Amino acid sequence: MEKIDHFAVQAVGVPFKAGGADFRGWSCWGMLRAAYRECFGLELPDLEDCRLQGPEGVRPALDALALAYREIPPGQERPGDVLLLRGQPCHAAMVVTSGLMLHVDRGCATCIEPYLSGVWKPRVLGIYRYEQLA
Protein backbone atom coordinates (compact mmCIF):
# COMPACT_ATOMS: atom_id res chain seq x y z
CA MET A 1 0.00 0.00 0.00
CA GLU A 2 2.82 2.40 0.86
CA LYS A 3 4.45 1.87 -2.55
CA ILE A 4 1.14 2.54 -4.32
CA ASP A 5 0.59 5.74 -2.33
CA HIS A 6 4.13 6.90 -3.14
CA PHE A 7 3.69 6.08 -6.84
CA ALA A 8 0.33 7.88 -6.97
CA VAL A 9 1.76 11.06 -5.41
CA GLN A 10 4.60 11.05 -7.97
CA ALA A 11 2.25 10.26 -10.87
CA VAL A 12 -0.31 13.01 -10.35
CA GLY A 13 0.25 15.63 -13.02
CA VAL A 14 2.17 13.41 -15.48
CA PRO A 15 0.79 14.25 -18.93
CA PHE A 16 -0.96 11.89 -21.32
CA LYS A 17 1.33 10.70 -24.11
CA ALA A 18 0.12 8.13 -26.64
CA GLY A 19 2.36 5.09 -26.31
CA GLY A 20 4.22 6.62 -23.36
CA ALA A 21 5.20 4.46 -20.40
CA ASP A 22 7.26 6.62 -18.05
CA PHE A 23 7.05 9.79 -15.96
CA ARG A 24 7.66 12.02 -19.00
CA GLY A 25 4.21 11.00 -20.27
CA TRP A 26 2.12 7.86 -20.65
CA SER A 27 -1.08 6.31 -21.88
CA CYS A 28 -3.45 4.67 -19.40
CA TRP A 29 -1.84 1.27 -20.06
CA GLY A 30 1.64 2.81 -19.93
CA MET A 31 0.81 4.23 -16.50
CA LEU A 32 -0.32 0.80 -15.30
CA ARG A 33 2.88 -0.78 -16.64
CA ALA A 34 4.98 1.82 -14.77
CA ALA A 35 2.94 1.34 -11.57
CA TYR A 36 3.27 -2.45 -11.63
CA ARG A 37 7.01 -2.19 -12.34
CA GLU A 38 7.61 0.28 -9.48
CA CYS A 39 5.12 -1.03 -6.91
CA PHE A 40 5.24 -4.78 -7.49
CA GLY A 41 8.37 -5.47 -9.55
CA LEU A 42 6.21 -6.94 -12.33
CA GLU A 43 6.50 -6.30 -16.07
CA LEU A 44 3.13 -6.15 -17.80
CA PRO A 45 3.11 -6.78 -21.56
CA ASP A 46 3.40 -3.80 -23.89
CA LEU A 47 0.03 -3.71 -25.61
CA GLU A 48 0.86 -0.44 -27.36
CA ASP A 49 3.24 -2.22 -29.75
CA CYS A 50 1.17 -5.32 -30.45
CA ARG A 51 -1.89 -3.35 -31.50
CA LEU A 52 0.08 -2.02 -34.48
CA GLN A 53 0.31 -5.61 -35.78
CA GLY A 54 -3.41 -5.82 -36.38
CA PRO A 55 -5.90 -8.32 -34.92
CA GLU A 56 -3.61 -11.32 -35.41
CA GLY A 57 -0.95 -9.65 -33.23
CA VAL A 58 -3.31 -8.33 -30.58
CA ARG A 59 -5.33 -11.49 -29.97
CA PRO A 60 -2.48 -13.64 -28.49
CA ALA A 61 -1.37 -10.77 -26.24
CA LEU A 62 -4.90 -10.19 -24.94
CA ASP A 63 -5.53 -13.91 -24.46
CA ALA A 64 -2.33 -14.23 -22.41
CA LEU A 65 -3.20 -11.13 -20.44
CA ALA A 66 -6.73 -12.40 -19.68
CA LEU A 67 -5.22 -15.51 -18.07
CA ALA A 68 -3.14 -13.32 -15.75
CA TYR A 69 -6.13 -11.47 -14.24
CA ARG A 70 -9.26 -12.50 -12.38
CA GLU A 71 -12.38 -10.43 -11.96
CA ILE A 72 -13.04 -9.08 -8.47
CA PRO A 73 -16.59 -8.46 -7.20
CA PRO A 74 -17.36 -4.77 -6.54
CA GLY A 75 -16.66 -3.89 -2.93
CA GLN A 76 -13.73 -6.35 -2.69
CA GLU A 77 -11.22 -4.27 -4.65
CA ARG A 78 -7.92 -3.28 -3.10
CA PRO A 79 -5.04 -0.98 -4.03
CA GLY A 80 -3.33 -2.16 -7.21
CA ASP A 81 -6.43 -3.67 -8.80
CA VAL A 82 -7.16 -2.62 -12.37
CA LEU A 83 -10.39 -0.94 -13.42
CA LEU A 84 -11.57 -1.51 -16.97
CA LEU A 85 -13.65 1.46 -18.08
CA ARG A 86 -16.02 1.93 -21.00
CA GLY A 87 -14.84 4.40 -23.61
CA GLN A 88 -13.47 4.86 -27.11
CA PRO A 89 -10.94 3.37 -26.92
CA CYS A 90 -11.36 1.27 -23.79
CA HIS A 91 -9.76 2.87 -20.73
CA ALA A 92 -7.88 1.40 -17.76
CA ALA A 93 -7.06 2.77 -14.31
CA MET A 94 -5.61 1.57 -11.01
CA VAL A 95 -7.36 1.47 -7.63
CA VAL A 96 -5.32 3.51 -5.12
CA THR A 97 -7.79 3.07 -2.28
CA SER A 98 -11.39 1.90 -2.18
CA GLY A 99 -13.42 4.32 -4.25
CA LEU A 100 -10.46 6.22 -5.76
CA MET A 101 -8.56 5.49 -8.96
CA LEU A 102 -5.36 6.79 -10.52
CA HIS A 103 -5.72 7.35 -14.25
CA VAL A 104 -4.67 9.39 -17.24
CA ASP A 105 -6.71 10.08 -20.34
CA ARG A 106 -6.16 11.86 -23.62
CA GLY A 107 -6.22 15.61 -23.01
CA CYS A 108 -5.82 15.26 -19.22
CA ALA A 109 -2.89 14.83 -16.86
CA THR A 110 -2.71 11.90 -14.46
CA CYS A 111 -5.10 12.39 -11.54
CA ILE A 112 -6.94 10.65 -8.73
CA GLU A 113 -10.73 10.55 -9.08
CA PRO A 114 -13.65 8.66 -7.55
CA TYR A 115 -14.91 5.69 -9.56
CA LEU A 116 -17.96 4.83 -7.42
CA SER A 117 -19.79 8.06 -8.23
CA GLY A 118 -20.00 10.82 -10.80
CA VAL A 119 -19.06 10.37 -14.44
CA TRP A 120 -16.95 7.25 -13.90
CA LYS A 121 -19.43 5.00 -12.07
CA PRO A 122 -21.51 4.08 -15.16
CA ARG A 123 -18.31 3.52 -17.15
CA VAL A 124 -16.84 0.80 -14.88
CA LEU A 125 -16.91 -2.49 -16.81
CA GLY A 126 -15.03 -4.56 -14.26
CA ILE A 127 -12.38 -4.73 -11.56
CA TYR A 128 -9.46 -7.11 -12.05
CA ARG A 129 -6.63 -8.41 -9.88
CA TYR A 130 -3.35 -9.58 -11.32
CA GLU A 131 -3.07 -13.26 -10.31
CA GLN A 132 0.48 -12.89 -8.99
CA LEU A 133 -0.89 -10.38 -6.44
CA ALA A 134 -3.88 -12.47 -5.33
C-alpha positions in Angstrom: 0.0 0.0 0.0 2.8 2.4 0.9 4.5 1.9 -2.6 1.1 2.5 -4.3 0.6 5.7 -2.3 4.1 6.9 -3.1 3.7 6.1 -6.8 0.3 7.9 -7.0 1.8 11.1 -5.4 4.6 11.1 -8.0 2.3 10.3 -10.9 -0.3 13.0 -10.3 0.3 15.6 -13.0 2.2 13.4 -15.5 0.8 14.3 -18.9 -1.0 11.9 -21.3 1.3 10.7 -24.1 0.1 8.1 -26.6 2.4 5.1 -26.3 4.2 6.6 -23.4 5.2 4.5 -20.4 7.3 6.6 -18.1 7.1 9.8 -16.0 7.7 12.0 -19.0 4.2 11.0 -20.3 2.1 7.9 -20.6 -1.1 6.3 -21.9 -3.5 4.7 -19.4 -1.8 1.3 -20.1 1.6 2.8 -19.9 0.8 4.2 -16.5 -0.3 0.8 -15.3 2.9 -0.8 -16.6 5.0 1.8 -14.8 2.9 1.3 -11.6 3.3 -2.5 -11.6 7.0 -2.2 -12.3 7.6 0.3 -9.5 5.1 -1.0 -6.9 5.2 -4.8 -7.5 8.4 -5.5 -9.5 6.2 -6.9 -12.3 6.5 -6.3 -16.1 3.1 -6.2 -17.8 3.1 -6.8 -21.6 3.4 -3.8 -23.9 0.0 -3.7 -25.6 0.9 -0.4 -27.4 3.2 -2.2 -29.8 1.2 -5.3 -30.5 -1.9 -3.3 -31.5 0.1 -2.0 -34.5 0.3 -5.6 -35.8 -3.4 -5.8 -36.4 -5.9 -8.3 -34.9 -3.6 -11.3 -35.4 -1.0 -9.7 -33.2 -3.3 -8.3 -30.6 -5.3 -11.5 -30.0 -2.5 -13.6 -28.5 -1.4 -10.8 -26.2 -4.9 -10.2 -24.9 -5.5 -13.9 -24.5 -2.3 -14.2 -22.4 -3.2 -11.1 -20.4 -6.7 -12.4 -19.7 -5.2 -15.5 -18.1 -3.1 -13.3 -15.8 -6.1 -11.5 -14.2 -9.3 -12.5 -12.4 -12.4 -10.4 -12.0 -13.0 -9.1 -8.5 -16.6 -8.5 -7.2 -17.4 -4.8 -6.5 -16.7 -3.9 -2.9 -13.7 -6.3 -2.7 -11.2 -4.3 -4.7 -7.9 -3.3 -3.1 -5.0 -1.0 -4.0 -3.3 -2.2 -7.2 -6.4 -3.7 -8.8 -7.2 -2.6 -12.4 -10.4 -0.9 -13.4 -11.6 -1.5 -17.0 -13.7 1.5 -18.1 -16.0 1.9 -21.0 -14.8 4.4 -23.6 -13.5 4.9 -27.1 -10.9 3.4 -26.9 -11.4 1.3 -23.8 -9.8 2.9 -20.7 -7.9 1.4 -17.8 -7.1 2.8 -14.3 -5.6 1.6 -11.0 -7.4 1.5 -7.6 -5.3 3.5 -5.1 -7.8 3.1 -2.3 -11.4 1.9 -2.2 -13.4 4.3 -4.3 -10.5 6.2 -5.8 -8.6 5.5 -9.0 -5.4 6.8 -10.5 -5.7 7.3 -14.2 -4.7 9.4 -17.2 -6.7 10.1 -20.3 -6.2 11.9 -23.6 -6.2 15.6 -23.0 -5.8 15.3 -19.2 -2.9 14.8 -16.9 -2.7 11.9 -14.5 -5.1 12.4 -11.5 -6.9 10.6 -8.7 -10.7 10.5 -9.1 -13.7 8.7 -7.5 -14.9 5.7 -9.6 -18.0 4.8 -7.4 -19.8 8.1 -8.2 -20.0 10.8 -10.8 -19.1 10.4 -14.4 -17.0 7.2 -13.9 -19.4 5.0 -12.1 -21.5 4.1 -15.2 -18.3 3.5 -17.1 -16.8 0.8 -14.9 -16.9 -2.5 -16.8 -15.0 -4.6 -14.3 -12.4 -4.7 -11.6 -9.5 -7.1 -12.0 -6.6 -8.4 -9.9 -3.3 -9.6 -11.3 -3.1 -13.3 -10.3 0.5 -12.9 -9.0 -0.9 -10.4 -6.4 -3.9 -12.5 -5.3 
